[in-house]
């Protein structure tokens, strides 16, 4: 997350009480409250119920994204929200490739 901009995000507490609201609308509203640009990728859909009190708008934004099962990245005042199945594709577009290898027949001392 780009800490270069994080310090200027409003931190005054917010209060949100929403029931079965479209997640894209909730993200847009929290984006407007934080002053951040929100970009949602394919697969970001559904409804969310939010009951938050005395948390910063950015923390509320993170909570809604994570509780909905989505991932996000932050860079240059832009929060990019993606469904887990699209995360690898976005990482590759940004020049980041993550690979996991299972090692067989090797001891921790090697």
N, CA, C and O atoms as CSV, one atom per row, in Angstrom:
chain,resi,resn,atom,element,x,y,z
A,1,UNK,N,N,0.845,-1.165,0.000
A,1,UNK,CA,C,0.000,0.000,0.000
A,1,UNK,C,C,0.893,1.232,0.000
A,1,UNK,O,O,1.867,1.290,0.751
A,2,UNK,N,N,0.580,2.197,-0.818
A,2,UNK,CA,C,1.419,3.383,-0.926
A,2,UNK,C,C,1.254,4.312,0.252
A,2,UNK,O,O,0.291,5.076,0.316
A,3,UNK,N,N,2.176,4.254,1.178
A,3,UNK,CA,C,2.095,5.073,2.384
A,3,UNK,C,C,2.321,6.549,2.072
A,3,UNK,O,O,2.046,7.408,2.910
A,4,UNK,N,N,2.821,6.852,0.870
A,4,UNK,CA,C,3.082,8.242,0.518
A,4,UNK,C,C,1.821,9.089,0.570
A,4,UNK,O,O,1.921,10.285,0.843
A,5,UNK,N,N,0.666,8.547,0.328
A,5,UNK,CA,C,-0.571,9.309,0.281
A,5,UNK,C,C,-1.467,9.018,1.473
A,5,UNK,O,O,-2.401,9.770,1.754
A,6,UNK,N,N,-1.186,7.935,2.168
A,6,UNK,CA,C,-2.061,7.477,3.230
A,6,UNK,C,C,-2.252,8.510,4.331
A,6,UNK,O,O,-3.326,8.577,4.930
A,7,UNK,N,N,-1.238,9.312,4.607
A,7,UNK,CA,C,-1.332,10.283,5.682
A,7,UNK,C,C,-2.360,11.371,5.449
A,7,UNK,O,O,-2.825,11.986,6.409
A,8,UNK,N,N,-2.731,11.629,4.197
A,8,UNK,CA,C,-3.670,12.710,3.925
A,8,UNK,C,C,-5.117,12.230,3.776
A,8,UNK,O,O,-6.002,13.030,3.469
A,9,UNK,N,N,-5.365,10.943,3.987
A,9,UNK,CA,C,-6.735,10.431,3.941
A,9,UNK,C,C,-7.441,10.859,5.215
A,9,UNK,O,O,-6.886,10.711,6.303
A,10,UNK,N,N,-8.662,11.390,5.102
A,10,UNK,CA,C,-9.378,11.809,6.303
A,10,UNK,C,C,-9.486,10.681,7.319
A,10,UNK,O,O,-9.828,9.549,6.978
A,11,UNK,N,N,-9.194,11.004,8.558
A,11,UNK,CA,C,-9.227,9.973,9.593
A,11,UNK,C,C,-10.322,10.219,10.626
A,11,UNK,O,O,-10.440,9.469,11.594
A,12,UNK,N,N,-11.128,11.270,10.425
A,12,UNK,CA,C,-12.204,11.520,11.377
A,12,UNK,C,C,-13.200,10.365,11.310
A,12,UNK,O,O,-13.503,9.868,10.225
A,13,UNK,N,N,-13.705,9.942,12.453
A,13,UNK,CA,C,-14.580,8.769,12.513
A,13,UNK,C,C,-15.824,8.915,11.646
A,13,UNK,O,O,-16.386,9.999,11.489
A,14,UNK,N,N,-16.222,7.790,11.100
A,14,UNK,CA,C,-17.434,7.746,10.294
A,14,UNK,C,C,-18.433,6.806,10.951
A,14,UNK,O,O,-18.073,5.981,11.790
A,15,UNK,N,N,-19.673,6.943,10.561
A,15,UNK,CA,C,-20.721,6.059,11.047
A,15,UNK,C,C,-21.513,5.608,9.830
A,15,UNK,O,O,-22.050,6.432,9.091
A,16,UNK,N,N,-21.582,4.320,9.627
A,16,UNK,CA,C,-22.278,3.762,8.473
A,16,UNK,C,C,-23.244,2.686,8.940
A,16,UNK,O,O,-22.857,1.762,9.656
A,17,UNK,N,N,-24.491,2.807,8.538
A,17,UNK,CA,C,-25.500,1.786,8.810
A,17,UNK,C,C,-26.279,1.555,7.523
A,17,UNK,O,O,-27.146,2.347,7.155
A,18,UNK,N,N,-25.962,0.471,6.855
A,18,UNK,CA,C,-26.598,0.145,5.581
A,18,UNK,C,C,-27.012,-1.316,5.605
A,18,UNK,O,O,-26.301,-2.160,6.150
A,19,UNK,N,N,-28.160,-1.613,5.015
A,19,UNK,CA,C,-28.642,-2.982,4.983
A,19,UNK,C,C,-28.901,-3.395,3.543
A,19,UNK,O,O,-29.642,-2.735,2.815
A,20,UNK,N,N,-28.280,-4.493,3.147
A,20,UNK,CA,C,-28.431,-5.039,1.800
A,20,UNK,C,C,-28.207,-4.002,0.703
A,20,UNK,O,O,-28.954,-3.942,-0.273
A,21,UNK,N,N,-27.180,-3.196,0.876
A,21,UNK,CA,C,-26.841,-2.169,-0.116
A,21,UNK,C,C,-25.910,-2.768,-1.168
A,21,UNK,O,O,-25.068,-3.604,-0.838
A,22,UNK,N,N,-26.047,-2.354,-2.427
A,22,UNK,CA,C,-25.122,-2.839,-3.462
A,22,UNK,C,C,-23.686,-2.452,-3.099
A,22,UNK,O,O,-23.410,-1.297,-2.776
A,23,UNK,N,N,-22.782,-3.423,-3.155
A,23,UNK,CA,C,-21.412,-3.165,-2.724
A,23,UNK,C,C,-20.758,-2.052,-3.529
A,23,UNK,O,O,-19.982,-1.273,-2.977
A,24,UNK,N,N,-21.054,-1.960,-4.823
A,24,UNK,CA,C,-20.451,-0.897,-5.627
A,24,UNK,C,C,-20.880,0.487,-5.141
A,24,UNK,O,O,-20.090,1.431,-5.180
A,25,UNK,N,N,-22.119,0.610,-4.685
A,25,UNK,CA,C,-22.595,1.890,-4.145
A,25,UNK,C,C,-21.908,2.216,-2.826
A,25,UNK,O,O,-21.546,3.365,-2.573
A,26,UNK,N,N,-21.731,1.202,-1.992
A,26,UNK,CA,C,-21.063,1.404,-0.702
A,26,UNK,C,C,-19.608,1.812,-0.924
A,26,UNK,O,O,-19.117,2.735,-0.274
A,27,UNK,N,N,-18.917,1.127,-1.841
A,27,UNK,CA,C,-17.526,1.469,-2.133
A,27,UNK,C,C,-17.411,2.889,-2.692
A,27,UNK,O,O,-16.494,3.627,-2.330
A,28,UNK,N,N,-18.330,3.266,-3.562
A,28,UNK,CA,C,-18.317,4.631,-4.117
A,28,UNK,C,C,-18.521,5.673,-3.026
A,28,UNK,O,O,-17.834,6.694,-3.000
A,29,UNK,N,N,-19.462,5.415,-2.127
A,29,UNK,CA,C,-19.732,6.364,-1.044
A,29,UNK,C,C,-18.525,6.495,-0.117
A,29,UNK,O,O,-18.158,7.603,0.274
A,30,UNK,N,N,-17.908,5.365,0.234
A,30,UNK,CA,C,-16.729,5.423,1.097
A,30,UNK,C,C,-15.545,6.053,0.367
A,30,UNK,O,O,-14.726,6.735,0.983
A,31,UNK,N,N,-15.456,5.830,-0.925
A,31,UNK,CA,C,-14.412,6.480,-1.715
A,31,UNK,C,C,-14.570,7.987,-1.705
A,31,UNK,O,O,-13.590,8.720,-1.577
A,32,UNK,N,N,-15.804,8.450,-1.841
A,32,UNK,CA,C,-16.065,9.889,-1.805
A,32,UNK,C,C,-15.726,10.464,-0.431
A,32,UNK,O,O,-15.208,11.575,-0.324
A,33,UNK,N,N,-16.023,9.700,0.611
A,33,UNK,CA,C,-15.748,10.158,1.970
A,33,UNK,C,C,-14.248,10.227,2.263
A,33,UNK,O,O,-13.793,11.090,3.014
A,34,UNK,N,N,-13.489,9.312,1.665
A,34,UNK,CA,C,-12.043,9.291,1.899
A,34,UNK,C,C,-11.295,10.195,0.926
A,34,UNK,O,O,-10.141,10.552,1.165
A,35,UNK,N,N,-11.950,10.562,-0.166
A,35,UNK,CA,C,-11.273,11.334,-1.198
A,35,UNK,C,C,-10.432,10.463,-2.118
A,35,UNK,O,O,-9.609,10.967,-2.883
A,36,UNK,N,N,-10.644,9.142,-2.038
A,36,UNK,CA,C,-9.886,8.211,-2.874
A,36,UNK,C,C,-10.681,7.837,-4.116
A,36,UNK,O,O,-11.912,7.865,-4.118
A,37,UNK,N,N,-9.964,7.491,-5.157
A,37,UNK,CA,C,-10.586,6.965,-6.366
A,37,UNK,C,C,-10.748,5.459,-6.189
A,37,UNK,O,O,-9.823,4.778,-5.746
A,38,UNK,N,N,-11.915,4.948,-6.532
A,38,UNK,CA,C,-12.199,3.525,-6.389
A,38,UNK,C,C,-12.401,2.934,-7.775
A,38,UNK,O,O,-13.207,3.428,-8.563
A,39,UNK,N,N,-11.664,1.878,-8.061
A,39,UNK,CA,C,-11.813,1.154,-9.322
A,39,UNK,C,C,-12.172,-0.278,-8.960
A,39,UNK,O,O,-11.425,-0.946,-8.245
A,40,UNK,N,N,-13.309,-0.750,-9.449
A,40,UNK,CA,C,-13.711,-2.125,-9.176
A,40,UNK,C,C,-13.536,-2.958,-10.439
A,40,UNK,O,O,-13.908,-2.540,-11.535
A,41,UNK,N,N,-12.975,-4.121,-10.266
A,41,UNK,CA,C,-12.745,-5.020,-11.384
A,41,UNK,C,C,-13.941,-5.899,-11.646
A,41,UNK,O,O,-14.968,-5.790,-10.976
A,42,UNK,N,N,-13.803,-6.779,-12.633
A,42,UNK,CA,C,-14.886,-7.710,-12.939
A,42,UNK,C,C,-15.162,-8.614,-11.736
A,42,UNK,O,O,-14.247,-8.971,-10.993
A,43,UNK,N,N,-16.389,-8.967,-11.561
A,43,UNK,CA,C,-16.732,-9.882,-10.470
A,43,UNK,C,C,-17.081,-9.194,-9.159
A,43,UNK,O,O,-17.453,-9.869,-8.199
A,44,UNK,N,N,-16.974,-7.876,-9.090
A,44,UNK,CA,C,-17.332,-7.169,-7.856
A,44,UNK,C,C,-18.834,-6.890,-7.917
A,44,UNK,O,O,-19.296,-5.985,-8.612
A,45,UNK,N,N,-19.566,-7.692,-7.172
A,45,UNK,CA,C,-21.020,-7.557,-7.186
A,45,UNK,C,C,-21.581,-8.125,-5.899
A,45,UNK,O,O,-20.874,-8.768,-5.123
A,46,UNK,N,N,-22.839,-7.882,-5.691
A,46,UNK,CA,C,-23.504,-8.398,-4.511
A,46,UNK,C,C,-23.944,-7.280,-3.588
A,46,UNK,O,O,-23.778,-6.097,-3.887
A,47,UNK,N,N,-24.502,-7.676,-2.472
A,47,UNK,CA,C,-25.009,-6.723,-1.492
A,47,UNK,C,C,-24.261,-6.904,-0.190
A,47,UNK,O,O,-23.730,-7.977,0.095
A,48,UNK,N,N,-24.226,-5.841,0.596
A,48,UNK,CA,C,-23.497,-5.868,1.852
A,48,UNK,C,C,-24.312,-5.142,2.910
A,48,UNK,O,O,-24.993,-4.157,2.622
A,49,UNK,N,N,-24.235,-5.638,4.133
A,49,UNK,CA,C,-24.841,-4.964,5.277
A,49,UNK,C,C,-23.700,-4.427,6.127
A,49,UNK,O,O,-22.793,-5.166,6.510
A,50,UNK,N,N,-23.756,-3.146,6.415
A,50,UNK,CA,C,-22.667,-2.473,7.121
A,50,UNK,C,C,-23.223,-1.771,8.351
A,50,UNK,O,O,-24.202,-1.030,8.265
A,51,UNK,N,N,-22.597,-2.007,9.481
A,51,UNK,CA,C,-22.927,-1.301,10.707
A,51,UNK,C,C,-21.611,-0.947,11.393
A,51,UNK,O,O,-21.056,-1.747,12.146
A,52,UNK,N,N,-21.126,0.248,11.127
A,52,UNK,CA,C,-19.836,0.691,11.654
A,52,UNK,C,C,-20.007,1.992,12.426
A,52,UNK,O,O,-20.815,2.848,12.067
A,53,UNK,N,N,-19.229,2.118,13.490
A,53,UNK,CA,C,-19.294,3.330,14.304
A,53,UNK,C,C,-17.893,3.649,14.799
A,53,UNK,O,O,-17.166,2.767,15.257
A,54,UNK,N,N,-17.527,4.911,14.701
A,54,UNK,CA,C,-16.241,5.392,15.210
A,54,UNK,C,C,-15.023,4.699,14.589
A,54,UNK,O,O,-14.076,4.354,15.295
A,55,UNK,N,N,-15.052,4.499,13.282
A,55,UNK,CA,C,-13.882,4.014,12.551
A,55,UNK,C,C,-13.581,5.017,11.444
A,55,UNK,O,O,-14.474,5.724,10.975
A,56,UNK,N,N,-12.326,5.072,11.033
A,56,UNK,CA,C,-11.980,5.998,9.957
A,56,UNK,C,C,-12.620,5.506,8.655
A,56,UNK,O,O,-12.862,4.309,8.500
A,57,UNK,N,N,-12.892,6.415,7.726
A,57,UNK,CA,C,-13.473,6.002,6.446
A,57,UNK,C,C,-12.603,4.977,5.720
A,57,UNK,O,O,-13.128,4.067,5.079
A,58,UNK,N,N,-11.273,5.115,5.814
A,58,UNK,CA,C,-10.392,4.158,5.148
A,58,UNK,C,C,-10.504,2.785,5.793
A,58,UNK,O,O,-10.519,1.779,5.084
A,59,UNK,N,N,-10.584,2.715,7.115
A,59,UNK,CA,C,-10.760,1.434,7.799
A,59,UNK,C,C,-12.113,0.825,7.434
A,59,UNK,O,O,-12.222,-0.391,7.271
A,60,UNK,N,N,-13.133,1.655,7.306
A,60,UNK,CA,C,-14.453,1.162,6.889
A,60,UNK,C,C,-14.375,0.589,5.486
A,60,UNK,O,O,-14.947,-0.466,5.210
A,61,UNK,N,N,-13.672,1.276,4.600
A,61,UNK,CA,C,-13.496,0.816,3.226
A,61,UNK,C,C,-12.799,-0.545,3.202
A,61,UNK,O,O,-13.244,-1.462,2.512
A,62,UNK,N,N,-11.703,-0.673,3.959
A,62,UNK,CA,C,-10.978,-1.941,4.026
A,62,UNK,C,C,-11.862,-3.050,4.582
A,62,UNK,O,O,-11.842,-4.171,4.074
A,63,UNK,N,N,-12.636,-2.749,5.618
A,63,UNK,CA,C,-13.494,-3.756,6.247
A,63,UNK,C,C,-14.553,-4.267,5.277
A,63,UNK,O,O,-14.806,-5.470,5.211
A,64,UNK,N,N,-15.166,-3.368,4.530
A,64,UNK,CA,C,-16.202,-3.769,3.570
A,64,UNK,C,C,-15.591,-4.646,2.476
A,64,UNK,O,O,-16.176,-5.661,2.097
A,65,UNK,N,N,-14.431,-4.263,1.975
A,65,UNK,CA,C,-13.772,-5.029,0.911
A,65,UNK,C,C,-13.407,-6.430,1.403
A,65,UNK,O,O,-13.721,-7.424,0.749
A,66,UNK,N,N,-12.749,-6.503,2.546
A,66,UNK,CA,C,-12.298,-7.794,3.065
A,66,UNK,C,C,-13.466,-8.688,3.483
A,66,UNK,O,O,-13.448,-9.890,3.215
A,67,UNK,N,N,-14.479,-8.115,4.135
A,67,UNK,CA,C,-15.626,-8.909,4.585
A,67,UNK,C,C,-16.416,-9.467,3.402
A,67,UNK,O,O,-17.110,-10.475,3.534
A,68,UNK,N,N,-16.311,-8.813,2.257
A,68,UNK,CA,C,-17.016,-9.279,1.060
A,68,UNK,C,C,-16.209,-10.313,0.286
A,68,UNK,O,O,-16.666,-10.834,-0.732
A,69,UNK,N,N,-15.000,-10.607,0.775
A,69,UNK,CA,C,-14.175,-11.623,0.138
A,69,UNK,C,C,-13.329,-11.122,-1.015
A,69,UNK,O,O,-12.832,-11.914,-1.816
A,70,UNK,N,N,-13.164,-9.814,-1.101
A,70,UNK,CA,C,-12.388,-9.236,-2.191
A,70,UNK,C,C,-11.016,-8.787,-1.708
A,70,UNK,O,O,-10.764,-8.687,-0.507
A,71,UNK,N,N,-10.138,-8.520,-2.662
A,71,UNK,CA,C,-8.800,-8.014,-2.385
A,71,UNK,C,C,-8.723,-6.582,-2.884
A,71,UNK,O,O,-9.545,-6.144,-3.690
A,72,UNK,N,N,-7.721,-5.855,-2.391
A,72,UNK,CA,C,-7.526,-4.509,-2.919
A,72,UNK,C,C,-6.050,-4.161,-2.908
A,72,UNK,O,O,-5.249,-4.739,-2.173
A,73,UNK,N,N,-5.722,-3.199,-3.748
A,73,UNK,CA,C,-4.386,-2.614,-3.737
A,73,UNK,C,C,-4.566,-1.108,-3.744
A,73,UNK,O,O,-5.584,-0.596,-4.209
A,74,UNK,N,N,-3.579,-0.409,-3.230
A,74,UNK,CA,C,-3.643,1.050,-3.136
A,74,UNK,C,C,-2.367,1.632,-3.707
A,74,UNK,O,O,-1.266,1.247,-3.313
A,75,UNK,N,N,-2.519,2.563,-4.637
A,75,UNK,CA,C,-1.371,3.217,-5.218
A,75,UNK,C,C,-1.819,4.531,-5.860
A,75,UNK,O,O,-2.807,4.569,-6.594
A,76,UNK,N,N,-1.083,5.598,-5.577
A,76,UNK,CA,C,-1.353,6.909,-6.191
A,76,UNK,C,C,-2.804,7.355,-6.063
A,76,UNK,O,O,-3.415,7.779,-7.044
A,77,UNK,N,N,-3.357,7.260,-4.860
A,77,UNK,CA,C,-4.710,7.734,-4.577
A,77,UNK,C,C,-5.798,6.895,-5.248
A,77,UNK,O,O,-6.936,7.345,-5.385
A,78,UNK,N,N,-5.452,5.687,-5.662
A,78,UNK,CA,C,-6.421,4.800,-6.297
A,78,UNK,C,C,-6.485,3.485,-5.532
A,78,UNK,O,O,-5.465,2.841,-5.286
A,79,UNK,N,N,-7.702,3.102,-5.162
A,79,UNK,CA,C,-7.938,1.795,-4.547
A,79,UNK,C,C,-8.539,0.910,-5.637
A,79,UNK,O,O,-9.613,1.197,-6.166
A,80,UNK,N,N,-7.826,-0.173,-5.963
A,80,UNK,CA,C,-8.294,-1.120,-6.973
A,80,UNK,C,C,-8.831,-2.338,-6.250
A,80,UNK,O,O,-8.096,-3.027,-5.543
A,81,UNK,N,N,-10.125,-2.601,-6.430
A,81,UNK,CA,C,-10.786,-3.723,-5.773
A,81,UNK,C,C,-10.954,-4.837,-6.796
A,81,UNK,O,O,-11.456,-4.612,-7.897
A,82,UNK,N,N,-10.526,-6.050,-6.417
A,82,UNK,CA,C,-10.617,-7.166,-7.351
A,82,UNK,C,C,-11.098,-8.424,-6.641
A,82,UNK,O,O,-10.880,-8.620,-5.446
A,83,UNK,N,N,-11.757,-9.263,-7.419
A,83,UNK,CA,C,-12.151,-10.573,-6.923
A,83,UNK,C,C,-10.903,-11.451,-6.907
A,83,UNK,O,O,-10.033,-11.284,-7.761
A,84,UNK,N,N,-10.791,-12.378,-5.963
A,84,UNK,CA,C,-9.584,-13.197,-5.860
A,84,UNK,C,C,-9.196,-13.888,-7.173
A,84,UNK,O,O,-8.009,-14.029,-7.470
A,85,UNK,N,N,-10.182,-14.314,-7.951
A,85,UNK,CA,C,-9.862,-15.021,-9.195
A,85,UNK,C,C,-9.214,-14.108,-10.242
A,85,UNK,O,O,-8.632,-14.601,-11.208
A,86,UNK,N,N,-9.307,-12.788,-10.065
A,86,UNK,CA,C,-8.688,-11.848,-10.997
A,86,UNK,C,C,-7.375,-11.276,-10.472
A,86,UNK,O,O,-6.684,-10.553,-11.190
A,87,UNK,N,N,-7.029,-11.591,-9.238
A,87,UNK,CA,C,-5.839,-10.991,-8.616
A,87,UNK,C,C,-4.560,-11.334,-9.363
A,87,UNK,O,O,-3.713,-10.466,-9.571
A,88,UNK,N,N,-4.410,-12.604,-9.773
A,88,UNK,CA,C,-3.201,-12.995,-10.497
A,88,UNK,C,C,-3.073,-12.240,-11.816
A,88,UNK,O,O,-1.977,-11.829,-12.197
A,89,UNK,N,N,-4.183,-12.061,-12.505
A,89,UNK,CA,C,-4.146,-11.344,-13.781
A,89,UNK,C,C,-3.736,-9.891,-13.577
A,89,UNK,O,O,-2.949,-9.359,-14.361
A,90,UNK,N,N,-4.250,-9.247,-12.548
A,90,UNK,CA,C,-3.896,-7.856,-12.264
A,90,UNK,C,C,-2.424,-7.753,-11.894
A,90,UNK,O,O,-1.728,-6.840,-12.339
A,91,UNK,N,N,-1.947,-8.701,-11.071
A,91,UNK,CA,C,-0.533,-8.691,-10.692
A,91,UNK,C,C,0.360,-8.834,-11.908
A,91,UNK,O,O,1.389,-8.164,-11.998
A,92,UNK,N,N,-0.010,-9.693,-12.847
A,92,UNK,CA,C,0.790,-9.874,-14.045
A,92,UNK,C,C,0.802,-8.605,-14.895
A,92,UNK,O,O,1.824,-8.262,-15.490
A,93,UNK,N,N,-0.337,-7.908,-14.952
A,93,UNK,CA,C,-0.394,-6.667,-15.712
A,93,UNK,C,C,0.503,-5.601,-15.088
A,93,UNK,O,O,0.995,-4.716,-15.789
A,94,UNK,N,N,0.715,-5.680,-13.786
A,94,UNK,CA,C,1.564,-4.719,-13.092
A,94,UNK,C,C,3.019,-5.183,-13.084
A,94,UNK,O,O,3.870,-4.534,-12.475
A,95,UNK,N,N,3.311,-6.295,-13.749
A,95,UNK,CA,C,4.679,-6.791,-13.811
A,95,UNK,C,C,5.092,-7.603,-12.601
A,95,UNK,O,O,6.281,-7.851,-12.398
A,96,UNK,N,N,4.122,-8.023,-11.791
A,96,UNK,CA,C,4.409,-8.814,-10.597
A,96,UNK,C,C,3.923,-10.234,-10.858
A,96,UNK,O,O,2.760,-10.450,-11.200
A,97,UNK,N,N,4.807,-11.181,-10.697
A,97,UNK,CA,C,4.426,-12.573,-10.873
A,97,UNK,C,C,4.777,-13.319,-9.592
A,97,UNK,O,O,5.911,-13.261,-9.117
A,98,UNK,N,N,3.805,-14.007,-9.048
A,98,UNK,CA,C,4.007,-14.786,-7.836
A,98,UNK,C,C,3.845,-16.257,-8.177
A,98,UNK,O,O,2.836,-16.662,-8.755
A,99,UNK,N,N,4.837,-17.050,-7.818
A,99,UNK,CA,C,4.769,-18.490,-8.059
A,99,UNK,C,C,5.117,-19.215,-6.765
A,99,UNK,O,O,5.955,-18.757,-5.987
A,100,UNK,N,N,4.472,-20.335,-6.549
A,100,UNK,CA,C,4.737,-21.162,-5.388
A,100,UNK,C,C,5.230,-22.516,-5.873
A,100,UNK,O,O,4.639,-23.126,-6.764
A,101,UNK,N,N,6.318,-22.975,-5.276
A,101,UNK,CA,C,6.892,-24.258,-5.642
A,101,UNK,C,C,6.931,-25.157,-4.419
A,101,UNK,O,O,7.328,-24.733,-3.334
A,102,UNK,N,N,6.520,-26.387,-4.603
A,102,UNK,CA,C,6.629,-27.385,-3.537
A,102,UNK,C,C,7.988,-28.058,-3.670
A,102,UNK,O,O,8.318,-28.591,-4.730
A,103,UNK,N,N,8.767,-28.039,-2.612
A,103,UNK,CA,C,10.092,-28.652,-2.627
A,103,UNK,C,C,10.018,-30.036,-2.001
A,103,UNK,O,O,9.542,-30.206,-0.879
A,104,UNK,N,N,10.492,-31.008,-2.742
A,104,UNK,CA,C,10.515,-32.383,-2.249
A,104,UNK,C,C,11.960,-32.814,-2.040
A,104,UNK,O,O,12.852,-32.403,-2.782
A,105,UNK,N,N,12.180,-33.620,-1.057
A,105,UNK,CA,C,13.478,-34.210,-0.799
A,105,UNK,C,C,14.559,-33.187,-0.510
A,105,UNK,O,O,15.671,-33.291,-1.027
A,106,UNK,N,N,14.250,-32.229,0.288
A,106,UNK,CA,C,15.242,-31.249,0.713
A,106,UNK,C,C,15.060,-31.039,2.215
A,106,UNK,O,O,13.938,-30.959,2.714
A,107,UNK,N,N,16.167,-30.952,2.909
A,107,UNK,CA,C,16.063,-30.758,4.348
A,107,UNK,C,C,16.206,-29.273,4.668
A,107,UNK,O,O,16.767,-28.528,3.864
A,108,UNK,N,N,15.720,-28.832,5.804
A,108,UNK,CA,C,15.820,-27.414,6.173
A,108,UNK,C,C,17.266,-26.934,6.314
A,108,UNK,O,O,17.535,-25.736,6.224
A,109,UNK,N,N,18.189,-27.864,6.533
A,109,UNK,CA,C,19.595,-27.478,6.694
A,109,UNK,C,C,20.279,-27.155,5.375
A,109,UNK,O,O,21.342,-26.534,5.367
A,110,UNK,N,N,19.689,-27.565,4.268
A,110,UNK,CA,C,20.308,-27.362,2.949
A,110,UNK,C,C,20.138,-25.952,2.561
A,110,UNK,O,O,20.581,-25.551,1.485
